[in-house]
């Protein structure tokens, strides 16, 4: 009698590709053979391409990592249905619940930075592998990180040393690179052009890292807006479009409430071009209450190009100020608006949750633990 465990590997791989990633636990609990095969075949690869309006994200909030599932398939339909988003805390293996300050994503891997930049750990959520990175020297809170890979697909960590005194004197900032293949750090012999990035949160796209700032190693890429790094004049943040394009949100200098979103039509290490996605008015009269205001612009966002909507993330306090809500605000180019409460937290920390990636895609990259 033929059983599931008797199916040929190529057929199992095809089955896996059509199973939603959300069913990974069920796949691995089916039998030992399927559990082993799920670590050499990616579950949900074709299912993800078919479900273009379903997003699996990772978010950092209150020093913890959460998985966030969001489905905008029903948006703009007559019934205007939005599948209930789910937000669940993730326990990273072998970290003993280390409190995190930042998480960076590239190629299915997450670089997790502990509070006060005291340590680094790289995590492959799909394989469940973690790798602690031995520190070359003491980090500090001004350090800036990025995760990417080179032309040979060798993964690397970029670190800008945050020497505050040296930065204020406009002297050279040390830059270190960690190479996964050699398990070692080296100092780059470079002299970046200009000051440090004013936005410490960069994004990785196709192995390259992009920051909103003036410190560069390659040609300076133009933004679609007039660039002024002063936080008193405007707010700007980067995001991804399913790890295929860059998106940038920019508030107007005369009012934070009017925001433009542009998407890259071409993105290469030495060239970029942009198109306007849409402009949105986030003033209270248009429904943006409790968080999305002049004083608290969205810290992270993602877009659905086909549905022509953007999803902003920010916090909202309760009337008693005992708890706060992690809110998602869905806005469209035609004035469409919908707010969704996706989680409740204690009010000990005001920082809103920040996306670590957009539409996470699993990776089979081994961390050589």
C-alpha positions as a Markdown table, in Angstrom:
| # | Residue | x | y | z |
|---|---|---|---|---|
| 1 | Unk | 0.0 | 0.0 | 0.0 |
| 2 | Unk | 1.4 | 3.4 | -1.0 |
| 3 | Unk | 1.5 | 6.0 | 1.7 |
| 4 | Unk | 2.4 | 9.7 | 1.8 |
| 5 | Unk | 6.0 | 8.9 | 2.8 |
| 6 | Unk | 6.4 | 6.8 | -0.3 |
| 7 | Unk | 5.8 | 9.6 | -2.8 |
| 8 | Unk | 8.8 | 10.5 | -4.9 |
| 9 | Unk | 10.8 | 13.6 | -3.9 |
| 10 | Unk | 10.1 | 15.6 | -7.0 |
| 11 | Unk | 6.4 | 15.1 | -6.6 |
| 12 | Unk | 6.6 | 16.1 | -2.9 |
| 13 | Unk | 8.5 | 19.2 | -3.9 |
| 14 | Unk | 5.7 | 20.2 | -6.4 |
| 15 | Unk | 3.1 | 19.6 | -3.7 |
| 16 | Unk | 5.1 | 21.8 | -1.2 |
| 17 | Unk | 5.2 | 24.6 | -3.7 |
| 18 | Unk | 1.4 | 24.9 | -3.8 |
| 19 | Unk | 0.9 | 24.6 | 0.0 |
| 20 | Unk | 0.5 | 28.0 | 1.8 |
| 21 | Unk | 3.5 | 28.9 | 3.9 |
| 22 | Unk | 1.1 | 29.3 | 6.8 |
| 23 | Unk | 0.7 | 25.5 | 6.7 |
| 24 | Unk | 4.4 | 24.8 | 7.3 |
| 25 | Unk | 3.9 | 23.3 | 10.7 |
| 26 | Unk | 1.2 | 20.9 | 9.4 |
| 27 | Unk | 3.6 | 19.8 | 6.6 |
| 28 | Unk | 6.4 | 19.1 | 9.0 |
| 29 | Unk | 4.2 | 17.2 | 11.4 |
| 30 | Unk | 2.9 | 14.9 | 8.6 |
| 31 | Unk | 5.9 | 12.5 | 8.7 |
| 32 | Unk | 9.6 | 12.6 | 9.3 |
| 33 | Unk | 10.3 | 12.4 | 5.5 |
| 34 | Unk | 8.2 | 15.4 | 4.8 |
| 35 | Unk | 9.8 | 17.3 | 7.7 |
| 36 | Unk | 13.3 | 16.6 | 6.2 |
| 37 | Unk | 12.2 | 17.4 | 2.6 |
| 38 | Unk | 10.7 | 20.7 | 3.8 |
| 39 | Unk | 14.2 | 21.9 | 4.7 |
| 40 | Unk | 15.5 | 21.4 | 1.1 |
| 41 | Unk | 12.2 | 22.4 | -0.7 |
| 42 | Unk | 10.5 | 25.7 | 0.0 |
| 43 | Unk | 6.9 | 25.4 | 1.0 |
| 44 | Unk | 4.5 | 27.9 | -0.5 |
| 45 | Unk | 6.7 | 29.2 | -3.3 |
| 46 | Unk | 4.0 | 29.0 | -6.1 |
| 47 | Unk | 1.2 | 29.6 | -3.6 |
| 48 | Unk | 2.8 | 33.0 | -2.7 |
| 49 | Unk | 3.0 | 34.1 | -6.4 |
| 50 | Unk | -0.7 | 33.2 | -6.8 |
| 51 | Unk | -1.8 | 35.1 | -3.7 |
| 52 | Unk | -0.3 | 38.5 | -4.6 |
| 53 | Unk | -2.5 | 40.3 | -2.1 |
| 54 | Unk | -1.4 | 38.3 | 0.9 |
| 55 | Unk | 1.5 | 39.6 | 2.9 |
| 56 | Unk | 3.7 | 37.9 | 5.5 |
| 57 | Unk | 5.7 | 40.4 | 7.4 |
| 58 | Unk | 8.0 | 40.5 | 10.5 |
| 59 | Unk | 7.6 | 43.5 | 12.8 |
| 60 | Unk | 9.7 | 44.7 | 15.8 |
| 61 | Unk | 7.7 | 46.2 | 18.7 |
| 62 | Unk | 8.6 | 46.5 | 22.4 |
| 63 | Unk | 12.0 | 44.8 | 21.8 |
| 64 | Unk | 10.2 | 41.7 | 20.5 |
| 65 | Unk | 9.7 | 40.2 | 17.0 |
| 66 | Unk | 6.2 | 39.5 | 15.7 |
| 67 | Unk | 4.9 | 37.7 | 12.6 |
| 68 | Unk | 2.2 | 39.7 | 10.9 |
| 69 | Unk | -0.2 | 38.3 | 8.3 |
| 70 | Unk | -2.2 | 40.7 | 6.2 |
| 71 | Unk | -4.6 | 40.0 | 3.3 |
| 72 | Unk | -6.0 | 42.9 | 1.3 |
| 73 | Unk | -7.7 | 40.6 | -1.3 |
| 74 | Unk | -11.2 | 41.9 | -0.5 |
| 75 | Unk | -10.3 | 45.6 | -0.4 |
| 76 | Unk | -12.4 | 47.8 | -2.7 |
| 77 | Unk | -14.9 | 45.0 | -3.3 |
| 78 | Unk | -18.6 | 45.7 | -2.7 |
| 79 | Unk | -18.5 | 44.0 | 0.7 |
| 80 | Unk | -15.1 | 45.6 | 1.4 |
| 81 | Unk | -13.8 | 42.5 | 3.3 |
| 82 | Unk | -10.4 | 42.5 | 4.9 |
| 83 | Unk | -9.2 | 39.1 | 6.2 |
| 84 | Unk | -8.5 | 39.4 | 9.9 |
| 85 | Unk | -4.8 | 40.2 | 10.3 |
| 86 | Unk | -3.0 | 38.2 | 12.8 |
| 87 | Unk | 0.0 | 39.3 | 14.9 |
| 88 | Unk | 1.9 | 36.7 | 16.9 |
| 89 | Unk | 5.1 | 37.0 | 18.9 |
| 90 | Unk | 7.9 | 34.9 | 17.6 |
| 91 | Unk | 10.5 | 33.2 | 19.9 |
| 92 | Unk | 13.8 | 33.2 | 18.2 |
| 93 | Unk | 15.7 | 29.9 | 18.9 |
| 94 | Unk | 18.8 | 30.0 | 21.0 |
| 95 | Unk | 18.4 | 33.6 | 22.0 |
| 96 | Unk | 17.0 | 33.2 | 25.6 |
| 97 | Unk | 14.5 | 36.0 | 24.8 |
| 98 | Unk | 17.1 | 38.7 | 24.1 |
| 99 | Unk | 15.6 | 42.1 | 23.8 |
| 100 | Unk | 16.0 | 43.5 | 20.3 |
| 101 | Unk | 16.4 | 47.1 | 19.1 |
| 102 | Unk | 16.4 | 46.5 | 15.3 |
| 103 | Unk | 15.8 | 43.7 | 12.8 |
| 104 | Unk | 17.0 | 43.8 | 9.2 |
| 105 | Unk | 16.0 | 41.5 | 6.4 |
| 106 | Unk | 17.7 | 40.2 | 3.3 |
| 107 | Unk | 17.2 | 37.1 | 1.2 |
| 108 | Unk | 15.0 | 35.4 | 3.7 |
| 109 | Unk | 17.4 | 36.0 | 6.6 |
| 110 | Unk | 16.9 | 38.4 | 9.5 |
| 111 | Unk | 19.7 | 40.2 | 11.2 |
| 112 | Unk | 18.7 | 40.8 | 14.8 |
| 113 | Unk | 20.4 | 43.5 | 16.8 |
| 114 | Unk | 20.2 | 43.3 | 20.6 |
| 115 | Unk | 19.3 | 46.3 | 22.8 |
| 116 | Unk | 22.2 | 48.8 | 23.1 |
| 117 | Unk | 23.8 | 47.0 | 20.1 |
| 118 | Unk | 25.4 | 44.5 | 22.5 |
| 119 | Unk | 25.3 | 41.5 | 20.2 |
| 120 | Unk | 24.2 | 40.2 | 16.8 |
| 121 | Unk | 22.3 | 37.1 | 15.7 |
| 122 | Unk | 21.3 | 36.0 | 12.2 |
| 123 | Unk | 18.1 | 34.0 | 12.0 |
| 124 | Unk | 16.6 | 31.9 | 9.2 |
| 125 | Unk | 12.9 | 31.6 | 10.3 |
| 126 | Unk | 12.1 | 29.0 | 7.7 |
| 127 | Unk | 14.9 | 26.6 | 8.6 |
| 128 | Unk | 14.8 | 27.6 | 12.3 |
| 129 | Unk | 18.6 | 28.2 | 12.3 |
| 130 | Unk | 20.4 | 30.9 | 14.3 |
| 131 | Unk | 24.0 | 32.1 | 14.2 |
| 132 | Unk | 25.6 | 34.4 | 16.7 |
| 133 | Unk | 28.1 | 36.8 | 15.3 |
| 134 | Unk | 31.3 | 37.2 | 17.3 |
| 135 | Unk | 31.8 | 40.9 | 17.9 |
| 136 | Unk | 35.1 | 42.4 | 16.7 |
| 137 | Unk | 34.9 | 45.1 | 19.4 |
| 138 | Unk | 32.4 | 46.9 | 21.6 |
| 139 | Unk | 29.4 | 48.2 | 19.8 |
| 140 | Unk | 27.4 | 51.3 | 20.8 |
| 141 | Unk | 24.0 | 52.7 | 20.3 |
| 142 | Unk | 25.1 | 54.8 | 17.3 |
| 143 | Unk | 26.2 | 51.9 | 15.2 |
| 144 | Unk | 24.3 | 51.3 | 11.9 |
| 145 | Unk | 23.9 | 47.9 | 10.3 |
| 146 | Unk | 22.9 | 46.4 | 7.0 |
| 147 | Unk | 22.5 | 42.9 | 5.7 |
| 148 | Unk | 23.2 | 42.0 | 2.0 |
| 149 | Unk | 25.2 | 39.8 | -0.3 |
| 150 | Unk | 27.8 | 40.2 | -3.1 |
| 151 | Unk | 27.9 | 39.2 | -6.7 |
| 152 | Unk | 28.7 | 35.6 | -5.7 |
| 153 | Unk | 25.7 | 35.6 | -3.3 |
| 154 | Unk | 28.0 | 35.5 | -0.3 |
| 155 | Unk | 26.1 | 37.1 | 2.6 |
| 156 | Unk | 27.7 | 40.0 | 4.5 |
| 157 | Unk | 26.9 | 42.4 | 7.3 |
| 158 | Unk | 27.9 | 46.0 | 7.0 |
| 159 | Unk | 28.5 | 48.0 | 10.1 |
| 160 | Unk | 29.0 | 51.8 | 10.4 |
| 161 | Unk | 30.8 | 52.5 | 13.7 |
| 162 | Unk | 28.8 | 55.2 | 15.6 |
| 163 | Unk | 31.6 | 57.3 | 17.0 |
| 164 | Unk | 29.6 | 60.4 | 18.0 |
| 165 | Unk | 32.6 | 62.6 | 18.6 |
| 166 | Unk | 34.3 | 61.8 | 15.4 |
| 167 | Unk | 31.0 | 62.3 | 13.5 |
| 168 | Unk | 30.5 | 65.7 | 14.9 |
| 169 | Unk | 34.0 | 66.7 | 13.9 |
| 170 | Unk | 33.2 | 65.4 | 10.3 |
| 171 | Unk | 36.1 | 62.9 | 10.5 |
| 172 | Unk | 36.2 | 59.5 | 8.9 |
| 173 | Unk | 33.9 | 56.9 | 10.3 |
| 174 | Unk | 35.2 | 53.3 | 10.5 |
| 175 | Unk | 33.3 | 50.8 | 8.5 |
| 176 | Unk | 33.5 | 47.0 | 9.1 |
| 177 | Unk | 32.2 | 44.1 | 7.0 |
| 178 | Unk | 31.4 | 40.6 | 8.3 |
| 179 | Unk | 31.8 | 37.8 | 5.8 |
| 180 | Unk | 29.6 | 34.7 | 6.4 |
| 181 | Unk | 31.9 | 32.4 | 4.3 |
| 182 | Unk | 35.0 | 33.2 | 6.3 |
| 183 | Unk | 33.3 | 34.0 | 9.7 |
| 184 | Unk | 35.4 | 37.1 | 10.1 |
| 185 | Unk | 35.3 | 40.9 | 10.2 |
| 186 | Unk | 37.5 | 43.2 | 8.2 |
| 187 | Unk | 37.8 | 47.0 | 8.0 |
| 188 | Unk | 36.9 | 48.6 | 4.7 |
| 189 | Unk | 39.5 | 51.1 | 3.4 |
| 190 | Unk | 36.9 | 53.6 | 2.3 |
| 191 | Unk | 36.1 | 57.2 | 3.0 |
| 192 | Unk | 32.4 | 57.6 | 2.6 |
| 193 | Unk | 31.2 | 60.8 | 1.0 |
| 194 | Unk | 29.5 | 63.2 | 3.4 |
| 195 | Unk | 27.8 | 62.6 | 6.8 |
| 196 | Unk | 26.2 | 59.6 | 8.3 |
| 197 | Unk | 22.7 | 58.4 | 7.2 |
| 198 | Unk | 20.1 | 60.5 | 9.1 |
| 199 | Unk | 17.7 | 57.5 | 9.0 |
| 200 | Unk | 19.3 | 54.6 | 10.7 |
| 201 | Unk | 16.9 | 52.1 | 9.2 |
| 202 | Unk | 18.0 | 51.0 | 5.8 |
| 203 | Unk | 16.4 | 48.4 | 3.5 |
| 204 | Unk | 18.0 | 45.6 | 1.5 |
| 205 | Unk | 17.0 | 44.9 | -2.0 |
| 206 | Unk | 18.6 | 42.2 | -4.2 |
| 207 | Unk | 21.6 | 42.1 | -1.9 |
| 208 | Unk | 22.2 | 45.9 | -1.9 |
| 209 | Unk | 21.4 | 48.1 | 1.1 |
| 210 | Unk | 19.9 | 51.6 | 0.8 |
| 211 | Unk | 19.7 | 54.3 | 3.4 |
| 212 | Unk | 18.1 | 57.8 | 3.4 |
| 213 | Unk | 21.3 | 59.8 | 3.9 |
| 214 | Unk | 24.4 | 61.1 | 2.3 |
| 215 | Unk | 27.0 | 58.5 | 3.2 |
| 216 | Unk | 27.8 | 56.4 | 0.2 |
| 217 | Unk | 30.1 | 53.8 | -1.3 |
| 218 | Unk | 28.8 | 54.0 | -4.8 |
| 219 | Unk | 27.2 | 56.7 | -7.0 |
| 220 | Unk | 24.7 | 58.8 | -5.2 |
| 221 | Unk | 21.2 | 57.8 | -6.2 |
| 222 | Unk | 18.6 | 60.6 | -6.5 |
| 223 | Unk | 15.4 | 60.6 | -4.5 |
| 224 | Unk | 12.1 | 61.6 | -6.2 |
| 225 | Unk | 11.7 | 64.6 | -3.9 |
| 226 | Unk | 13.8 | 67.5 | -2.8 |
| 227 | Unk | 16.0 | 66.1 | -0.1 |
| 228 | Unk | 16.5 | 67.9 | 3.3 |
| 229 | Unk | 17.6 | 65.6 | 6.2 |
| 230 | Unk | 16.4 | 68.0 | 8.9 |
| 231 | Unk | 13.8 | 66.2 | 11.0 |
| 232 | Unk | 12.1 | 69.6 | 11.7 |
| 233 | Unk | 11.3 | 70.1 | 8.0 |
| 234 | Unk | 9.9 | 66.8 | 6.8 |
| 235 | Unk | 9.6 | 63.1 | 7.4 |
| 236 | Unk | 10.8 | 60.4 | 4.9 |
| 237 | Unk | 11.0 | 56.6 | 5.1 |
| 238 | Unk | 11.9 | 53.7 | 2.8 |
| 239 | Unk | 10.1 | 50.5 | 2.2 |
| 240 | Unk | 9.9 | 47.6 | -0.3 |
| 241 | Unk | 7.5 | 46.4 | -2.9 |
| 242 | Unk | 7.7 | 42.6 | -2.5 |
| 243 | Unk | 11.5 | 42.8 | -2.5 |
| 244 | Unk | 11.3 | 43.8 | -6.2 |
| 245 | Unk | 11.3 | 47.6 | -6.0 |
| 246 | Unk | 11.9 | 50.4 | -3.5 |
| 247 | Unk | 9.1 | 52.7 | -2.2 |
| 248 | Unk | 9.7 | 56.0 | -0.4 |
| 249 | Unk | 7.2 | 58.0 | 1.6 |
| 250 | Unk | 7.8 | 61.7 | 1.9 |
| 251 | Unk | 5.9 | 64.3 | 4.0 |
| 252 | Unk | 5.6 | 67.9 | 2.7 |
| 253 | Unk | 7.8 | 70.5 | 4.4 |
| 254 | Unk | 4.9 | 72.8 | 5.1 |
| 255 | Unk | 2.7 | 70.1 | 6.6 |
| 256 | Unk | 3.5 | 66.6 | 7.7 |
| 257 | Unk | -0.1 | 65.6 | 6.9 |
| 258 | Unk | 0.3 | 65.6 | 3.1 |
| 259 | Unk | 2.5 | 62.6 | 2.1 |
| 260 | Unk | 3.7 | 61.4 | -1.3 |
| 261 | Unk | 4.6 | 57.8 | -2.1 |
| 262 | Unk | 6.9 | 57.0 | -5.1 |
| 263 | Unk | 8.0 | 53.6 | -6.4 |
| 264 | Unk | 11.1 | 52.7 | -8.3 |
| 265 | Unk | 10.6 | 51.8 | -11.9 |
| 266 | Unk | 14.3 | 50.9 | -12.2 |
| 267 | Unk | 16.7 | 50.2 | -9.4 |
| 268 | Unk | 20.4 | 49.3 | -9.9 |
| 269 | Unk | 23.5 | 50.0 | -7.9 |
| 270 | Unk | 24.3 | 53.0 | -10.1 |
| 271 | Unk | 20.9 | 54.1 | -11.3 |
| 272 | Unk | 17.3 | 54.6 | -10.2 |
| 273 | Unk | 14.2 | 56.1 | -11.6 |
| 274 | Unk | 10.8 | 56.7 | -9.9 |
| 275 | Unk | 7.1 | 57.0 | -10.6 |
| 276 | Unk | 4.5 | 58.5 | -8.3 |
| 277 | Unk | 2.2 | 56.0 | -6.6 |
| 278 | Unk | -0.1 | 58.5 | -5.0 |
| 279 | Unk | -0.5 | 61.4 | -2.6 |
| 280 | Unk | -2.5 | 61.1 | 0.6 |
| 281 | Unk | -3.8 | 63.6 | 3.1 |
| 282 | Unk | -3.5 | 62.2 | 6.6 |
| 283 | Unk | -5.2 | 65.1 | 8.4 |
| 284 | Unk | -7.8 | 64.2 | 11.1 |
| 285 | Unk | -10.6 | 65.5 | 8.9 |
| 286 | Unk | -9.9 | 62.6 | 6.5 |
| 287 | Unk | -10.1 | 60.0 | 9.3 |
| 288 | Unk | -6.5 | 59.7 | 10.5 |
| 289 | Unk | -7.0 | 59.9 | 14.2 |
| 290 | Unk | -5.1 | 58.5 | 17.2 |
| 291 | Unk | -1.5 | 58.4 | 16.0 |
| 292 | Unk | -1.3 | 59.3 | 12.4 |
| 293 | Unk | -1.0 | 63.1 | 12.8 |
| 294 | Unk | 1.5 | 65.9 | 12.4 |
| 295 | Unk | 3.5 | 64.7 | 15.4 |
| 296 | Unk | 3.5 | 61.0 | 14.7 |
| 297 | Unk | 3.9 | 60.1 | 11.0 |
| 298 | Unk | 4.0 | 56.4 | 10.1 |
| 299 | Unk | 7.3 | 54.8 | 10.8 |
| 300 | Unk | 6.8 | 52.0 | 8.3 |
| 301 | Unk | 4.5 | 51.0 | 5.5 |
| 302 | Unk | 4.0 | 48.7 | 2.5 |
| 303 | Unk | 2.0 | 49.0 | -0.7 |
| 304 | Unk | -0.1 | 46.8 | -3.0 |
| 305 | Unk | 0.3 | 48.2 | -6.5 |
| 306 | Unk | -2.6 | 46.3 | -8.0 |
| 307 | Unk | -5.1 | 47.3 | -5.3 |
| 308 | Unk | -3.6 | 50.8 | -5.3 |
| 309 | Unk | -3.5 | 50.9 | -1.5 |
| 310 | Unk | -0.8 | 51.7 | 1.1 |
| 311 | Unk | -0.8 | 50.2 | 4.6 |
| 312 | Unk | 0.7 | 52.5 | 7.3 |
| 313 | Unk | 1.7 | 51.3 | 10.8 |
| 314 | Unk | 1.6 | 53.3 | 14.0 |
| 315 | Unk | 0.4 | 53.3 | 17.6 |
| 316 | Unk | -2.8 | 54.5 | 19.2 |
| 317 | Unk | -3.2 | 54.9 | 23.0 |
| 318 | Unk | -6.3 | 54.0 | 24.9 |
| 319 | Unk | -8.2 | 56.7 | 26.9 |
| 320 | Unk | -6.7 | 55.4 | 30.2 |
| 321 | Unk | -3.2 | 55.3 | 28.7 |
| 322 | Unk | -2.6 | 51.9 | 30.2 |
| 323 | Unk | -2.3 | 50.1 | 26.9 |
| 324 | Unk | -1.6 | 51.1 | 23.3 |
| 325 | Unk | -2.7 | 49.5 | 20.1 |
| 326 | Unk | -0.6 | 48.6 | 17.1 |
| 327 | Unk | -2.7 | 50.1 | 14.3 |
| 328 | Unk | -2.7 | 49.5 | 10.5 |
| 329 | Unk | -4.2 | 52.3 | 8.4 |
| 330 | Unk | -5.1 | 51.3 | 4.8 |
| 331 | Unk | -5.4 | 54.2 | 2.4 |
| 332 | Unk | -6.1 | 54.5 | -1.3 |
| 333 | Unk | -5.4 | 57.0 | -4.1 |
| 334 | Unk | -9.2 | 57.8 | -4.2 |
| 335 | Unk | -9.6 | 58.7 | -0.6 |
| 336 | Unk | -10.3 | 55.1 | 0.6 |
| 337 | Unk | -9.6 | 54.7 | 4.3 |
| 338 | Unk | -9.8 | 51.8 | 6.8 |
| 339 | Unk | -8.2 | 51.4 | 10.2 |
| 340 | Unk | -7.5 | 48.0 | 11.8 |
| 341 | Unk | -6.4 | 47.2 | 15.3 |
| 342 | Unk | -3.8 | 44.4 | 15.0 |
| 343 | Unk | -2.5 | 44.1 | 18.5 |
| 344 | Unk | -2.5 | 45.5 | 22.1 |
| 345 | Unk | 0.7 | 46.2 | 24.1 |
| 346 | Unk | 1.6 | 47.7 | 27.5 |
| 347 | Unk | 2.2 | 51.4 | 27.4 |
| 348 | Unk | 5.8 | 51.1 | 28.8 |
| 349 | Unk | 7.4 | 52.0 | 25.4 |
| 350 | Unk | 5.9 | 54.5 | 22.9 |
| 351 | Unk | 7.9 | 53.4 | 19.9 |
| 352 | Unk | 5.6 | 52.1 | 17.1 |
| 353 | Unk | 6.3 | 48.8 | 15.5 |
| 354 | Unk | 8.6 | 48.7 | 12.5 |
| 355 | Unk | 8.4 | 46.3 | 9.5 |
| 356 | Unk | 11.6 | 44.3 | 9.0 |
| 357 | Unk | 10.6 | 43.2 | 5.5 |
| 358 | Unk | 7.8 | 43.2 | 3.0 |
| 359 | Unk | 6.1 | 40.0 | 1.9 |
| 360 | Unk | 8.6 | 37.6 | 3.4 |
| 361 | Unk | 9.8 | 34.8 | 1.1 |
| 362 | Unk | 11.5 | 31.7 | 2.8 |
| 363 | Unk | 15.2 | 31.0 | 2.2 |
| 364 | Unk | 17.2 | 27.8 | 2.2 |
| 365 | Unk | 20.4 | 29.6 | 3.0 |
| 366 | Unk | 22.3 | 27.6 | 5.6 |
| 367 | Unk | 23.9 | 29.5 | 8.5 |
| 368 | Unk | 26.5 | 26.8 | 9.3 |
| 369 | Unk | 25.5 | 26.6 | 12.9 |
